[in-house]
Amino acid sequence: MSTASAGFRLMRAGWVLMREGVVAALPGDELSGLPRFGWRLARLFTRRRALAYERSDRLAKAVVRLGPSYVKLGQFLATRPDVVGNDMALDLAMLQDKMHTFPKVEAIAAIEASLGRKIGDLYSQFGDPVAAASIAQVHAADAVHDGVTTKVAVKVIRPGVRRRFFQDLESYFLAARLQEKYIPSSRRLRPVEVTETLAQTTKIEMDLRLEAAALSELGESTRKDPGFRVPSVDWERTGRDVLTMEWVDGVKMNDIAGLEAAGHDLKAIAANLIQSFLRHTLRDGFFHADMHPGNLFVEANGTIVAVDLGIAGRLGKKERRFLAEILYGFIVRDYLRVAEVHFEAGYVPRQHNVAAFAQAIRAIGEPIHGQPAETISMAKLLTLLFEVTELFDMATRPELILLQKTMVVVEGVARTLDPAFNMWKTAEPVVSGWIAGNLGPRGMMLDARDGAKALLTLARQAPELAARTDRLSREIDLMAEHGLRFDETTARAIGKAEAHYSRSGRLALWVIALALVYIAWKIV
């Protein structure tokens, strides 16, 4: 029944998207056959007034009707331009994560249940909500620390949002499985894996203790960084459903007039923002992955304060090295090295030719050089890079996609502050400095140290590895002599999976039939 209910919820979402003109706004003229017929049919069912809106406005209205979990889905898909296309990703990134507030009494009940203390014991004053998003809302409050009263921001999970999201998540998985089954060209994008990433990301977002931990970690790693910080966490007043943190007094970065009125140097803020982001990514391998201007404040002294760390990205040491070399290769026009890095990282299958891939990379990089600073766009470069890597069978790399999306958003924020902003010139000192420190003699010494530690660990595990190898050798000999056999549990599991697959196929046919009946009823 969960598959059936997921199907009905999916049909409702499709109907809302169709009625609000989202489907009609897609480039259907480029389609042919059945998809083009479906697009033309969707235009017939679109509300007349919806046709007057821009596509981003149609998306916003549809999402409001569908509820908070679809806001989160849209924001997540905005991080995956490889899946939805660059234009659609930009529209999704513009979705305003602003929902109706829920009653203050419900917020108090959630706080008291999460922390096990009365609201009066936690805060000397607890105010009305000042902002509301898809997953949580924020209240202003006062807390007493060692006899000193300080203003704090209290983030509280929206009641019922977990149940609603996990219900809708069943629909997302159903859509992903159908897409993977019936649209072979989409398998390279791994839609089921993308949905699993969404599920994991949102689970983390819905536990505010994890967001607090992310704020704490980023705060420690940026403690000595000039011009950037995150708010401190009040751990005594933080739990699964509530996060209490320092109140930030500053001008939001999307308030350009307010920044100018406060006397800030907008060009310096733009450069600081980009260099801070690259410093966190390359040096720490841990970065704020939702750096839209609504999450960025500028204090009176020009320091950037980043809030709402529900989405964070991580890169391992190897990925950071490859990223730095790729960026530096574009900066100095060493396209062969950029291509070699893609192969060394395993991003491009070995059957392709390095020189041919370098030629394709050159086609991306050369148009950038020699242009005015205001025409050099990271978004344009990444769009071309997606097209080229698809030609060379590069599989989706979720960790890099999140990084690339954040880089595009940060560049866009910098350009609103400084229309002539030069991404590459600003990035060069951070990237080249990291390469000098990590790929030169010092980097070789660090690699040698890490290698020695790995060898020591391997030596300690040698007896256990030898025993495992001996067992594996004996099992292979038995398989060669008697053939491969399944135990009873495995055989039952295979039979159960086959039966489930058959039932799912029949159920899908029923869902499609009911969808047609539903649409016919709506027409009548």
N, C-alpha and C positions, 0 to 999 in steps of 0.2 A: 504493500500500500504506500510505502514511502516513495517508491518510484512513480506511482500514479499521482500522488499529491505534488511531487516535484514537477511532473509533467504539466499539471494544471497551473501551478504557479508560473512555470516557464511560459505557458500560453498567455496567461494574464500579462506578464511582462512584455511579451511580443505585441499584444494588442495595444497596450499603453504606448509603446514606442511607435507603433504604426499610427495611432490616433493623433499623437502629438507631432507627427511629421518628421521624426528622426530617421525612419527608413527612407522616406521620400527625399530627404536631404542628401542621401548617399549618391555617389556618381553612377547612377544606374545606366546612363547612356553608354558606358563602357562595357556593360554586361551583354550576354547573349543567351538565347535559349530559355530554360526554365527560370534561372535567376532573374533575367530581365522581365519575364512575365510576372514573377512575384513582386518585383519592384514597382511595376506599373499598377498591379493590383493594390499595393500598399498606398499608392498615391490617391486611389479612389476613396479609400477609407480615412484619409487624413482630414482632420478638422480644417475647415476653410480658414479660420483665423490663424491656425498654426503656420500656414504657408507664408504669412507676412513676417514671421520671425526668422532671425539668423539661426544657423544650425546649433550653435552653442546655447542659444536661448531655448531652443526646442529640447535639447538634452536636459537643461536645467529644470524645465517644467515637467518633463517625463520622470526625472529622478525624484522630484518632490512628491509626485503621485505614488511612486513605487516604494518610497520609504528609505530610512537611514542605511540599510544594508546595501542598497543600490548606489547611494552616494559613495560608500567605501569602495564598491566594485569599480565605479567610474574613476575614482582617484587612483586605484591600483592599476587599472588599464592605462591610465595616463603615463604610468612608468614603463609601459611596454609598447613603444611605437613600432617595434618589430611585429607585433601581433595585430594592432588596430590601424597602423599607418600613422605617419607623422602628423597629418592634418587633424585626424580624429583625436590623436593623443593631445594635441594642443587645445582642442575644444574641451576635452575631458579635464585637462589641467585647469581650465577656467571655472570648473564647477565650484560654486560657493558652498563650502561645508558649513552652512548656517541653517540650523533647524529651529523649530519652536522650542522654547524653554519648557521644562517640566516643573511642577510645583516645588517650591522650596521645602515643603514638609516632606516630600518624597526624597529629596536630597539629604535632609537631616536623618531620615530613617536609614538610608543606605550607608551614611557615614557611621552612625551609631552601631549598625549591625556589623560593619566591616572592622571597626576598631574596638568594639566592645566597651565603649565609654559614652557618657552623655555629652551632648553637644556643648553644654555649658562648661564641662570640665576640659574640653579641647580648645575652645575659642572663647575669648571674652566678648566677641561680637561676630555674628555670622550674617552676612548681607544677602541680598537678592542676587540672582544670576546676572552676570555681566556679558556672557557669551555662551552660545550653545552650538554644538557640532553634532555629527552623526552618532558618535559613540559616547560623548560625555559633554558636560557643561561646566562652566567655571564660575565660582562665587568669590567675591572679595570678603575677607575676614580679618580679624585681629587675633594674634596669638601672643601669649606671655612667655618669655624665655628669661629665666633668672631675674624676674621682677621687671623686665623691660618689655613693653608692648610693641610688637612689630606688625606691619601689614603683610598679609600673605594672600596667595591665590590658591583656592581649593578646587581641584578638578574632581568631579563626581561622575561615575558611570551612569548612563541613562538606564532607567529601569526597563527590564525586559529585552534589552538590545541583544543579549547573547542568544536567547531563545529564538528571536526573530532572524538573526543573522544565520544561525546554523540551519534553520528551516530553508532559508533562501539558498544556502550553500549547496543543498541537495540539488536544487535546480541548476546551479552553475556546473556541478559535476556532470549532470545529465547532458547539458548542452555541450560540454567539452568532449564527452565520450561520443556523442552523435557526430560532432564535427570531425573527430579523429577517425571515426569509422567510415563516414560517407564523403569526406573531402580529403583525399590523399595528399594534396599539395600542402595542407595545413599541418601534417604530422611533423614536419621539420620544426615547427614552432612549439610542439609539445603542449597542446592546450590542457591536457589533464594535469601535467606537471605545473603549468602556470596556475591552475586552479588550486592545486595543493599548496603552492607558494602563497596564494592569497589567503587560504585557510590558516596557514601557520602564522603569517604576518598579522592577521586580525586577532588570532588567539593571543599573541604577544601584546597587541595594542589594548586588548580588553583586560589585561592584568596590569594595573597601574603601578604595581611594585616593580615591574620590569622596565617601565618607562622611567621610573625614579632611578633605577640602577643605571640606565643608559645616560641620564643626566649627570649622575655622579661620576661615571667613567669619563664622559666627555669633559666634565669640569676638571677632573684631575689631569687629563692629558693636555688641556689648554690653559692650565693655571698660569703658565709663564708667557703665554702668547700675547703679543701686543694687540690691543683693539678688538678682542673677541672674548666672549664668555657665555656661560649658560647660567640660569638661576640655580641657587642652592636648594637642596631638598631638606624638608623637615621630616626626618624618618619617624619621629615619635607619632606623627599625625598622618602617616601614610600606610595604606593597606591595599588589598586587591581592588577595592572599589573606590578608593579615595587617594588622591595625591596632593599633599600640601607642599608648596614651594614658595620661595621668595617672590614678593610682588615686584614687578619691573616697571619703573617709571621711565618712559622714553617715548619717542615718536616712532610710529610704525613706518616701515620702509616704503609702504605704498602711498604714504602721505608726503608727496614731493614738496607741496607748498609748505607743509609744516616743517619739513627738514630745512628748507631754505630760510623760513622765518626764524628758525632756531640758530641760524648762522653756520650750519654744517657745510663742509667741503664735499660736495656730492661725488666728485671725481675720486677723491681719496677714499671715500666709503666704498665705492664700486671696486677699486683696486684691492682694498682690504678684504672685502667679501670673497673675491675670487681666490686670492692668495691664502686666506684662512681655510677655505674649503679644500684646496689642493694640499695644503700642509697637513690637514687632518687625514686626508685620504692616503697620501704617500708616506708620511711619517708614522701615523698611528694605525692605518688600516681600518679606521672606524670613523664614520662621518654621518652627519645629520642628512637624512635622505628626503626631507620634506621642507626644503628651504624656500618656500614661496614667500612673498613680501609680507603676508599677514602674520607669519611666524617670526619675523625679524623686527627688532626694535633698535633704535639708536639712542644711546644715553647722551646726556649733556656734554660729556667729554669726548664724544665721537665713538665710543665703544659699541660694537654690535653685540646684541644679546639675542640668542636664538632660543625659542621656546617650542613646546609641543614636539617632543622627541619620540613620538609613538612609532615612527618609521625610521630605522637606522640601517646603514649599510656597512658591510665588512668586506675587506679584501685581505687575503693571505699574503705572505711575503713574496711568493712567486708572482702572484697577480699584480702586486704593486710594482714589482720590477718590470714586468712586461708593459704595464700601463705607462710608466715613466719613459721607457724606451720608445714606445709608440708615439707618445706626445712629443718627445724630443726629436724623433725622426721627422715628424711633420714640420716642426719648427725649423730644423736645419736642412730640410729637403733630402734626407737620406732615406729614400723610399725602399731601397733594397733591404735596409736594416729593418724597417717597419714590417716588410713582408716576412723576413726571416723570423722575427719575433712571433708573428702569428703562427708560423709552423712550429717553432720551438715550444710554444705554449700548448700546441695540440688543438688550436682553434680551427685550423684548416687541415683537411685530410691530406695525408702524404702523397696520394696519387696525383695531386695537382703540382704544377710547375711553379717554383718560387719566383723565377724571373717574370712569368706571365702575371702572377699575382702582384709583383712589384710594379708592373706596367699599369695594372688597374688602380693601384694605390696612387701612382703618379697622376692619373687622370683626376683623382680627387684632390690631391694636394696642390698641384700647380696653379689651378685657378685662384687659390687663396692668396698666393704671394703676388706682390705688386699691386694689390687692390687697396683702395682707401680703407682705413681702419673700420669705418662704420658699415662696410659691406662684407666684412669677414665674419661669417656666422658659424658657430659651432653646430647649431641645429641643422644647417644646410649640409655641413660636412658629414654629420652622423647619418643623415638621410641617404646620402650617396654611399656611405660606408655600408649601411644595411643592404643596399641594392647590390653592391659588389660582392660582399661576403655570401649573399644568397647564390650568386653565380658560381661561387667556389665551394658550395656545400658546407658552409660554416654553420654549425648547430647553435641554437640559442644558448647564450651564457647569462643566466639570470642575474648573477652578481655584477656583471659588466653592464647589463641593461639598466639596472637601478642606478649605477654610477653615471652612465651616460645621460639618463633622464635628468638626474639631479644637476649635472653639469650644464645641461641646456637651460634648466630653470634658473640656475644661479647666473648664467650669462644673460638671460633675459632681464633679470632684476638689475644687473649691473648696467645694462643698456638703457633702462628707464632712468637711471641716475645720471648716466653719461652717454648720450647718443653716439659719440665718436669713440666709444670704448673699444680697445684693441685687446681681445682675449689672449692672443698668442704672445704679444709683447709683455703683458702683465703676468702671464703664467711662466714665462721663460726663467726668471730668477729662481723660483721655487723648484721647478722641474730640474734645471741644470744643477742647482745646489744639491738636490737629493741624489742625483746621479753621481755627482762628484764624491759625495759622502758614502754612497752605498755600492757603487759599481767600480770604484777605484781601489787603491791598495787597502784602505780601511775596510771596504766592503769585502774584499778577498779574505782579510783576516777574520772578519765576522763569520763568513761562510766556512772557513777552516775550523773555527771554534764549534759551529753548529754541527759540522761533519764529524768532528771528534766526539761530541756528545752522542751523536747517533750511533757511531761505531761502538762506543762504550755500552750503550743500551742494548745493542744487538749482541754484544759479547755476553752480557748478563743473561740474555734470553736463549743463548745457544743450546743448553741442555734440553730445554722445553721444545725448541724448534727441531732438534734432532729426533726427539721422541715422536713428534707429530709427523715428521717426514717418514719415519719407519712405519707408523700406522697407515699413512696414506699409501705407501708402497705395497703393503700387504693387501689393502682393500682393492687396489688396482689389479693386483695379481688374481684375486678372487673374481673380480668382474670379468677379466679376460678369460678365466676358466669356465665360469658359470653364467656369464651374461649379466645385463643390468636388471635388477629386480626391484619392484616397489613393495614397500611394506603395506600392511592393511590400511593404516591411517592415510597414507598418500593416495592409495587407490580410491578410498572413499571421498577424499577431498577433490580428486579429479572428476569423479562422477557427479558430485554436488555442484561443482563449477559448471559442468556441461549442462546440467538441468537448469541451473540459474540462468545461463545464457539463453536457453530456449525460451524460458518464461519471460525474460526481459524483451526478447524479440517480439513475442506475441503482445506483450503489454505496450510496447512502442506503437504497434499497429493500432491498438485500441485508443491510445492517446491521440494519434493522428486523426482517427475517425471522429472522436469526440471534439477535437479542435474544429474540424469542418462543420460539425453540427452546431457548435457554439457560434462560429462566424456566420453561418446561415441564419441562426436565430437573431443575431445582432442586425443583420441586413433587414430582416422582416420587421 
